[in-house]
């Protein structure tokens, strides 16, 4: 009998999980045409192990390097250099997909933990409001 083990349980693709969380961010990059530094604030849509999808009013160009800071109570909890891999130019919700270029281990530990805490905190708030007698 032929073995097809490679196509079933032994063939494992890496799973990269993302956490859907709306945390405040500050993004900055240098405009290639003017040399001016652009600073914008926004919110995360989701946070991944090596990436983030962020909602920004002004979108950076694809391929550009962006300094991304996730904030909590006006304090930076993680500060990393990212690269724009995709933008979504929906006027109602412009978003940029960013991949982390440095401090990936710190990003995983800090950003993922903060996102999980955000989810837990908001789940508890929504759950308690829904079940109040």
C-alpha positions in Angstrom: 0.0 0.0 0.0 1.3 3.4 -0.9 2.1 5.9 1.9 0.5 9.3 1.7 1.6 10.4 5.1 3.3 13.6 3.8 -0.1 14.8 2.7 -1.9 14.3 5.9 -0.9 14.6 9.5 2.9 14.7 9.1 2.8 17.6 6.7 2.5 20.7 8.9 2.3 24.2 7.7 3.4 26.8 10.2 0.5 28.5 11.9 0.8 32.2 12.5 -1.9 33.4 14.7 -3.3 36.9 14.9 -5.2 38.7 17.6 -8.0 41.1 16.6 -7.4 44.1 18.9 -7.9 47.8 18.5 -4.9 49.4 20.2 -3.6 52.9 19.6 -0.5 53.2 17.4 1.8 56.0 16.2 3.5 55.5 12.9 6.2 57.6 11.2 8.1 57.4 8.0 10.1 59.6 5.7 8.3 60.8 2.5 10.5 59.8 -0.4 9.7 62.9 -2.6 10.0 65.6 0.1 12.3 64.1 2.7 9.8 65.2 5.3 8.9 62.9 8.3 5.3 62.0 8.4 3.7 61.2 11.8 0.2 59.7 12.0 -1.8 58.1 14.7 -4.1 55.1 14.2 -5.4 51.8 15.6 -4.5 48.2 15.1 -7.0 46.0 13.3 -5.0 42.9 14.3 -1.6 42.0 15.7 0.3 38.9 14.4 3.5 37.2 15.5 5.5 39.0 12.8 3.0 41.6 11.5 0.3 44.1 12.1 -2.6 45.5 10.2 -3.2 49.1 11.1 -5.8 51.7 10.3 -4.1 55.0 9.4 -5.6 58.2 8.0 -2.6 58.7 5.8 -1.1 55.6 4.2 2.6 55.1 3.7 3.8 53.8 0.3 4.2 50.0 -0.2 7.8 49.0 0.4 8.6 51.9 2.7 10.0 51.5 6.2 7.7 52.7 9.0 8.5 53.1 12.7 5.5 51.7 14.5 4.8 52.2 18.2 1.9 50.5 20.0 0.7 52.8 22.8 -1.1 52.1 26.1 -2.2 55.1 28.2 0.0 57.5 26.3 3.1 55.3 26.9 4.9 53.3 24.2 4.8 49.6 25.0 6.7 48.4 21.9 8.6 50.3 19.2 9.7 48.5 16.1 10.8 49.1 12.5 8.4 47.7 10.0 7.9 47.5 6.2 4.7 48.1 4.3 3.7 45.0 2.4 0.2 46.1 1.4 -2.2 49.0 1.6 -6.0 49.1 1.4 -7.2 52.4 0.1 -10.8 52.1 1.3 -11.8 55.8 2.0 -13.9 54.7 5.0 -11.1 52.5 6.5 -7.6 53.0 5.0 -5.2 50.3 6.3 -1.6 49.2 5.9 -0.3 45.7 6.4 3.2 45.9 8.1 5.8 43.2 8.6 8.2 43.5 11.5 11.8 43.9 10.4 13.6 44.0 13.8 13.1 43.0 17.4 10.7 40.2 16.3 11.1 38.3 19.6 10.3 41.4 21.6 7.4 42.1 19.3 6.0 38.6 19.8 6.3 38.8 23.6 5.2 42.4 24.1 2.7 43.1 21.3 1.0 39.8 21.4 0.7 39.9 25.2 -0.8 43.4 25.0 -3.2 42.4 22.3 -4.3 39.4 24.4 -4.9 41.6 27.4 -6.9 44.0 25.3 -9.1 41.2 24.1 -9.6 39.9 27.6 -10.3 43.3 29.0 -12.9 44.1 26.3 -14.5 40.7 26.5 -15.0 41.1 30.2 -16.4 44.6 29.8 -18.9 43.4 27.1 -19.7 40.3 29.0 -20.4 42.1 32.2 -22.6 44.7 30.5 -24.6 42.1 28.7 -25.4 40.0 31.8 -26.0 42.7 34.4 -29.4 42.1 36.1 
